[in-house]
């Protein structure tokens, strides 16, 4: 679902690299100021998973890895469609 949303967003704005850059900025901000409260059960409410710590959390993650999303958007900008 997230990949489809990224694809639709990139096609709508016509600039996949702009969306990739926005995702990178969100990820950097998430690392600088991590959430220290809450529950991994609420991760679907976030654009970037704030609870990306351990393997257990990744098993139940509702979002694909941010780096994979960025890589797909960069590929799309170069004409390679992995969606």
C-alpha positions as CSV (number, residue, x, y, z in Angstrom):
1,X,0.0,0.0,0.0
2,X,2.8,2.5,0.8
3,X,4.5,1.8,-2.4
4,X,1.3,2.5,-4.3
5,X,0.8,5.7,-2.4
6,X,4.4,6.8,-3.2
7,X,3.9,5.9,-6.9
8,X,0.6,7.9,-7.0
9,X,2.1,10.8,-5.2
10,X,5.1,10.9,-7.5
11,X,2.9,10.7,-10.6
12,X,0.6,13.4,-9.3
13,X,3.4,15.9,-8.6
14,X,5.4,14.7,-11.6
15,X,8.7,14.7,-9.6
16,X,9.6,11.5,-7.9
17,X,12.8,12.9,-6.6
18,X,11.0,15.7,-4.7
19,X,8.9,13.0,-2.9
20,X,12.1,11.0,-2.2
21,X,13.8,14.1,-0.7
22,X,10.8,14.7,1.5
23,X,10.9,11.1,2.8
24,X,14.6,11.5,3.5
25,X,14.0,14.7,5.5
26,X,11.3,13.0,7.5
27,X,13.6,10.1,8.3
28,X,16.5,12.4,9.4
29,X,14.1,14.4,11.6
30,X,12.8,11.1,13.1
31,X,16.4,10.0,13.9
32,X,17.3,13.4,15.5
33,X,14.2,13.5,17.7
34,X,12.9,10.0,18.2
35,X,9.6,9.4,20.0
36,X,10.3,8.2,23.5
37,X,6.7,7.4,24.4
38,X,3.8,5.6,22.8
39,X,3.4,2.1,21.5
40,X,4.5,0.3,18.3
41,X,0.8,-0.4,17.8
42,X,0.3,3.3,16.8
43,X,3.0,3.2,14.1
44,X,0.5,3.2,11.3
45,X,-0.4,6.8,12.3
46,X,3.0,8.0,11.2
47,X,4.5,8.6,7.8
48,X,7.9,7.3,9.0
49,X,8.0,4.5,11.5
50,X,9.2,6.1,14.8
51,X,9.6,2.7,16.4
52,X,12.1,1.2,14.0
53,X,14.4,-0.1,16.7
54,X,14.3,-3.9,16.9
55,X,13.6,-6.9,14.8
56,X,10.3,-7.6,16.7
57,X,9.0,-4.2,15.7
58,X,10.0,-4.7,12.1
59,X,8.1,-7.9,11.9
60,X,4.8,-6.1,12.6
61,X,5.7,-2.9,10.7
62,X,3.0,-1.3,8.6
63,X,5.5,0.6,6.5
64,X,8.2,-0.8,4.2
65,X,11.7,0.4,5.0
66,X,12.1,4.0,4.1
67,X,15.3,3.4,2.2
68,X,13.4,1.0,-0.1
69,X,10.7,3.5,-0.7
70,X,13.3,6.2,-1.6
71,X,15.2,3.7,-3.9
72,X,12.0,3.0,-5.8
73,X,11.2,6.7,-6.2
74,X,14.7,7.3,-7.5
75,X,14.3,4.4,-10.0
76,X,11.0,5.9,-11.1
77,X,12.7,9.2,-11.8
78,X,15.1,7.3,-14.1
79,X,12.3,5.6,-15.9
80,X,12.5,2.3,-14.1
81,X,9.1,1.3,-12.7
82,X,9.3,-1.2,-9.8
83,X,5.7,-0.7,-8.8
